[in-house]
Amino acid sequence: MLDSSKTQRVDLRISPAAKEMIQTAAQARDKTVSEFLIDSGLTSAAETLADRRLFILDDARWQEFQAALDARPRVRPRLARLMKTGK
C-alpha cells in the first residue's frame, strides 16, 4: 500500500484554462486542488495498472495457465545464438 506518512512534491505546468477547470472540479468535490489531483491520479493509475496486476480466469483457463507456467521452456537455437554472440 502507499505510505502516506511521507510527502514529496510534484511540480507540473498546465495552462490557465486547465488550472481553472481543476480548481472548479476540486471545489465541486469539496476538496483542495492537491486532494483532488492525488485522488484523480491514484484512481487513474490503479485503472491503468489493474490489467497488469490482476486477471481473472475460469477453471479451464486457470489450468491452461498453470500448465504453461510449469512447462519446460522450448529450445530456441536462434535465440541462444543471439544471446551468445549478440548477432
C-alpha positions in Angstrom: 0.0 0.0 0.0 1.1 3.6 -0.3 2.9 5.2 2.6 1.0 8.4 3.5 3.5 9.3 6.3 6.0 10.8 3.8 5.3 13.6 1.4 7.1 14.6 -1.7 6.5 17.5 -4.0 5.4 17.1 -7.6 5.6 20.1 -9.9 3.8 20.4 -13.2 3.0 23.1 -15.7 -0.5 23.5 -17.0 -2.4 26.1 -18.9 -4.5 28.6 -17.1 -7.7 27.1 -18.5 -6.7 23.6 -17.2 -5.9 25.0 -13.8 -9.2 26.8 -13.6 -11.0 23.6 -14.6 -9.2 21.6 -12.0 -9.9 24.2 -9.3 -13.6 24.2 -10.2 -13.8 20.4 -10.1 -11.9 20.3 -6.7 -14.4 22.8 -5.3 -17.3 20.8 -6.6 -16.0 17.8 -4.7 -15.2 19.9 -1.6 -11.5 19.1 -1.8 -8.3 21.0 -2.1 -6.6 21.0 -5.5 -3.9 18.7 -4.1 -6.5 16.3 -2.7 -8.4 16.3 -6.0 -5.3 15.7 -8.1 -4.0 13.0 -5.8 -7.4 11.2 -5.7 -7.8 11.5 -9.5 -4.2 10.5 -10.2 -4.3 7.5 -8.0 -7.7 6.3 -9.4 -6.3 6.7 -13.0 -3.1 4.9 -12.0 -5.0 2.0 -10.5 -7.2 1.6 -13.5 -4.2 1.8 -15.9 -2.2 -0.9 -13.9 -5.2 -3.2 -13.0 -4.9 -5.4 -16.0 -1.2 -5.8 -15.3 -1.6 -6.9 -11.7 -4.9 -8.7 -11.6 -6.6 -11.0 -14.1 -9.5 -13.5 -13.6 -9.6 -16.9 -15.3 -12.3 -19.6 -15.3 -11.2 -23.0 -14.1 -10.2 -24.3 -17.6 -8.1 -21.3 -18.4 -6.5 -21.4 -15.0 -5.4 -25.0 -15.7 -4.0 -23.9 -19.1 -2.2 -21.0 -17.4 -0.7 -23.3 -14.7 0.4 -25.8 -17.4 2.1 -23.1 -19.4 4.0 -21.9 -16.3 5.0 -25.5 -15.4 6.1 -26.4 -18.9 9.7 -26.7 -19.8 10.9 -23.8 -22.0 11.1 -24.5 -25.7 14.6 -24.7 -27.1 15.2 -21.7 -29.4 18.6 -22.1 -31.2 18.5 -18.7 -32.8 17.8 -17.0 -29.5 20.6 -19.0 -27.8 23.0 -17.9 -30.6 21.9 -14.3 -30.3 22.4 -14.3 -26.5 25.9 -15.7 -27.0 27.1 -13.6 -29.9 24.8 -10.6 -29.9 24.2 -11.2 -33.7 
